[in-house]
Amino acid sequence: MRRSMRKILKDASSLLWQDIKVLWIPIMVIAFYYTVGRRFLYSMCPVVSITGFPCPGCGLTRAGFALLRLDFARAFEIHPMIYPIAVFIMVFFLYRYILKRNTKVLSKWLLGIFLAMIVLYIYRMIRYFPGEPPMSYYYNALIPFLRR
C-alpha cells in the first residue's frame, strides 16, 4: 500500500516529535551549554576552550552555515567533511522518518566519516596549524591560562 505525501509527512513529524520527547534532556543540556557558552567562552568547542587546540570537528558549524547560504566553496574551505556529514544527515532522515527503516545500517557510514575526519585533522594540523581559523591556537584557553 502506497502512502500519500500527506500521510508520509504526518508520520514523519509524529516520529520526529516522539524522538524529541525522548531526547529532551540532552537537547536542553545542549541549549544551556550553547546559551552559556556564547556568553562566556571564546569558542563553543569544549576542546578549544580547554586546551586551545582545534579538534577534528572545529569549523563544522561555520561550514554548515556556509552550506545553508549556498556558499559551497567557502563551506569546503572551512571544513571539507561538511559534505559527507550533510549527506549522512539527509540519508539518516530519509531512513528514519520517511522510509521508517532501521538506522543501524548507517553506523558503518558514521564510522567511515569519523575516520576520515581524523585523517583530515592530522593532515590539517601538519599542513595549516597554527594558521587561520579553524586551525588556529587559542592562547587564553583554560589549560594555558592555568599554566601561567
Phi, psi and chi 1 to 4 in degrees:
 res  aa     phi    psi   chi1   chi2   chi3   chi4
   1 MET       -  127.1  176.7  171.6   95.2      -
   2 ARG   -83.4  138.5  -67.4 -175.4   55.4  125.0
   3 ARG   -92.9  145.3  -64.4 -175.4  -62.5  163.7
   4 SER   -76.4  162.2   68.2      -      -      -
   5 MET   -60.8  -37.3 -177.0   57.8   76.3      -
   6 ARG   -62.5  -44.2 -177.5  179.7 -143.9  158.7
   7 LYS   -65.4  -41.6  176.9   71.7  171.3  149.6
   8 ILE   -60.2  -48.3  -70.3  170.5      -      -
   9 LEU   -66.3  -37.3  -68.2  175.8      -      -
  10 LYS   -65.0  -46.0 -177.1  179.4  178.4 -171.3
  11 ASP   -63.6  -42.2  -69.0  -12.6      -      -
  12 ALA   -64.0  -45.0      -      -      -      -
  13 SER   -67.1  -35.6   62.8      -      -      -
  14 SER   -65.2  -44.3  174.6      -      -      -
  15 LEU   -66.5  -40.3 -173.3   55.3      -      -
  16 LEU   -61.4  -43.6  177.3   62.4      -      -
  17 TRP   -63.0  -39.2 -175.5 -115.5      -      -
  18 GLN   -61.8  -42.9  -72.8  173.7   -2.7      -
  19 ASP   -62.7  -41.0  -72.8   -9.6      -      -
  20 ILE   -63.4  -40.9  -70.2  170.8      -      -
  21 LYS   -62.1  -40.2  -76.9 -171.3 -146.9  175.1
  22 VAL   -69.3  -36.5  169.1      -      -      -
  23 LEU  -101.3   23.9  -62.5  170.5      -      -
  24 TRP   -65.2  -33.8   75.0  -87.2      -      -
  25 ILE   -68.1  -50.7  -68.2  175.8      -      -
  26 PRO   -60.1  -36.1  -20.7   28.4      -      -
  27 ILE   -62.3  -43.0  -69.4  169.7      -      -
  28 MET   -67.5  -39.0  -66.2  -54.1  -69.0      -
  29 VAL   -62.3  -45.0  168.0      -      -      -
  30 ILE   -63.6  -42.9  -69.4  167.9      -      -
  31 ALA   -62.8  -41.3      -      -      -      -
  32 PHE   -64.3  -46.9  176.2   78.0      -      -
  33 TYR   -59.2  -43.8  176.1   78.2      -      -
  34 TYR   -62.7  -45.0 -179.7   79.1      -      -
  35 THR   -63.8  -48.8  -56.8      -      -      -
  36 VAL   -69.7  -42.5  171.2      -      -      -
  37 GLY   -61.7  -41.0      -      -      -      -
  38 ARG   -63.0  -28.7  -66.2  -70.8  -64.9  171.0
  39 ARG   -85.2  -38.9  177.7   82.7  171.2  118.0
  40 PHE  -116.5  -15.8  -61.9  107.6      -      -
  41 LEU  -107.2  151.3  -60.4  175.6      -      -
  42 TYR   -65.7  -41.8  162.9   78.0      -      -
  43 SER  -133.0  150.4  172.0      -      -      -
  44 MET   -75.0  -16.3  -68.7  -54.8  -60.4      -
  45 CYS   -77.4  120.3  176.9      -      -      -
  46 PRO   -65.4  -30.5   11.7  -17.5      -      -
  47 VAL   -64.3  -45.8  173.5      -      -      -
  48 VAL   -65.0  -43.7  171.9      -      -      -
  49 SER   -64.5  -30.6  -64.4      -      -      -
  50 ILE   -91.6  -48.3  -66.2  170.5      -      -
  51 THR   -98.8  -28.6   68.7      -      -      -
  52 GLY    94.3  -15.6      -      -      -      -
  53 PHE   -91.9  145.6  -70.3   99.1      -      -
  54 PRO   -70.7  152.9   24.9  -31.1      -      -
  55 CYS  -102.5  172.0   73.1      -      -      -
  56 PRO   -59.3  -24.0  -25.5   33.5      -      -
  57 GLY   -96.7   -1.8      -      -      -      -
  58 CYS   -60.7  128.1  -80.4      -      -      -
  59 GLY   101.5  -11.0      -      -      -      -
  60 LEU   -64.7  -36.6  -81.7  173.1      -      -
  61 THR   -65.3  -47.4  -57.0      -      -      -
  62 ARG   -62.8  -40.1  -79.1  176.7  -81.7  163.7
  63 ALA   -64.5  -38.7      -      -      -      -
  64 GLY   -63.6  -42.3      -      -      -      -
  65 PHE   -66.9  -37.3  -78.3  119.7      -      -
  66 ALA   -63.2  -39.8      -      -      -      -
  67 LEU   -63.7  -41.6 -168.1   61.3      -      -
  68 LEU   -65.5  -28.8  -69.7  173.7      -      -
  69 ARG   -83.8    3.1  -72.7 -170.6  -50.7  -90.2
  70 LEU    65.1   25.9  -54.5  179.1      -      -
  71 ASP   -95.3   76.5 -170.3   -7.5      -      -
  72 PHE   -64.2  -40.9  -58.1  113.9      -      -
  73 ALA   -64.9  -43.0      -      -      -      -
  74 ARG   -65.7  -40.5 -178.6   74.1  178.0  135.5
  75 ALA   -59.7  -44.3      -      -      -      -
  76 PHE   -65.7  -38.5 -174.9   82.0      -      -
  77 GLU   -65.0  -40.9 -179.4 -177.3  -50.3      -
  78 ILE   -70.1  -48.9  -64.9  170.9      -      -
  79 HIS  -158.2  104.2 -155.2  -58.6      -      -
  80 PRO   -59.4  -22.3  -18.0   26.4      -      -
  81 MET   -76.0   -1.5  -69.8  -56.7  -64.7      -
  82 ILE   -63.1  -31.9 -168.4   61.8      -      -
  83 TYR   -69.9  -50.2  -67.8  104.9      -      -
  84 PRO   -61.8  -34.6  -15.2   21.0      -      -
  85 ILE   -67.8  -42.3  -69.7  170.1      -      -
  86 ALA   -63.1  -41.4      -      -      -      -
  87 VAL   -64.0  -43.3  169.5      -      -      -
  88 PHE   -58.7  -45.0  176.2   82.3      -      -
  89 ILE   -62.1  -42.7  -70.3  169.9      -      -
  90 MET   -65.1  -42.3  -72.6 -172.7  -68.6      -
  91 VAL   -66.5  -40.3  169.6      -      -      -
  92 PHE   -59.2  -48.7  175.7   84.2      -      -
  93 PHE   -62.9  -38.5  -89.2   78.9      -      -
  94 LEU   -61.8  -49.9  176.9   69.6      -      -
  95 TYR   -63.3  -48.3  -94.0   61.7      -      -
  96 ARG   -73.8  -47.2  174.8   83.5  175.2  130.5
  97 TYR  -102.5  -30.3  -61.3  109.3      -      -
  98 ILE   -94.9  -53.0  -54.1  -60.1      -      -
  99 LEU   -85.3  -15.8  -58.8  175.8      -      -
 100 LYS    54.4   46.4  -66.2 -176.6  172.8 -177.8
 101 ARG  -104.7  166.4  -67.8 -167.7 -177.2  156.5
 102 ASN   -68.5  128.3 -172.2  -14.4      -      -
 103 THR   -90.1   -0.1   56.5      -      -      -
 104 LYS   -64.8  -24.6  -69.5 -175.1 -173.2 -148.5
 105 VAL   -66.0  -18.0  -61.6      -      -      -
 106 LEU   -84.4   -4.7  -59.5  176.5      -      -
 107 SER   -62.9  -32.0   60.3      -      -      -
 108 LYS   -67.4  -37.5  -70.7 -179.3 -176.4  175.9
 109 TRP   -61.0  -46.0  -77.9   33.9      -      -
 110 LEU   -62.1  -42.1 -164.0   57.4      -      -
 111 LEU   -62.2  -42.8  178.7   61.8      -      -
 112 GLY   -61.9  -42.2      -      -      -      -
 113 ILE   -64.3  -42.5  -70.8  170.4      -      -
 114 PHE   -61.2  -46.4  177.1   73.7      -      -
 115 LEU   -64.8  -39.9  -67.4  175.3      -      -
 116 ALA   -63.6  -36.8      -      -      -      -
 117 MET   -64.6  -38.7  -79.6 -178.7   67.5      -
 118 ILE   -64.9  -45.8  -62.1  -62.0      -      -
 119 VAL   -61.5  -45.4  169.2      -      -      -
 120 LEU   -62.5  -39.7  178.6   65.8      -      -
 121 TYR   -61.2  -45.6  174.4   70.7      -      -
 122 ILE   -61.5  -45.2  -68.1  167.9      -      -
 123 TYR   -60.0  -47.2  169.3   76.6      -      -
 124 ARG   -67.3  -35.0  -70.7  171.2   67.3  176.3
 125 MET   -66.0  -40.4  -74.0  -62.8  -77.8      -
 126 ILE   -69.8  -44.2  -68.0  168.8      -      -
 127 ARG   -83.3  -40.3  177.2   89.1  166.6   85.1
 128 TYR  -116.7  -16.2  -59.9  112.8      -      -
 129 PHE   -80.2  142.4 -177.6   78.8      -      -
 130 PRO   -82.2  130.5   31.4  -30.8      -      -
 131 GLY  -143.6 -140.5      -      -      -      -
 132 GLU   -78.1  154.4  -66.4 -173.2   23.6      -
 133 PRO   -55.9  143.4  -22.6   31.2      -      -
 134 PRO   -88.9    1.2   30.4  -32.8      -      -
 135 MET   -95.5   52.3  -61.0  -48.4  -68.4      -
 136 SER  -120.7  164.1   56.7      -      -      -
 137 TYR  -103.3  136.2 -177.6   75.3      -      -
 138 TYR  -103.2  109.4  175.9   54.9      -      -
 139 TYR   -73.8  -19.6  -68.2   94.7      -      -
 140 ASN   -98.1   22.1  -69.1  -33.2      -      -
 141 ALA   -67.7  168.2      -      -      -      -
 142 LEU   -60.7  -52.1 -178.1   61.7      -      -
 143 ILE   -63.7  -49.9  -68.4  175.1      -      -
 144 PRO   -60.8  -34.6  -20.0   28.5      -      -
 145 PHE   -64.5  -42.7  176.9   77.8      -      -
 146 LEU   -69.9  -27.8  -67.4  175.1      -      -
 147 ARG   -67.8  -31.5  -74.6  179.0  145.0  179.1
 148 ARG   -77.2      -  -73.4  178.2  -86.3 -169.1
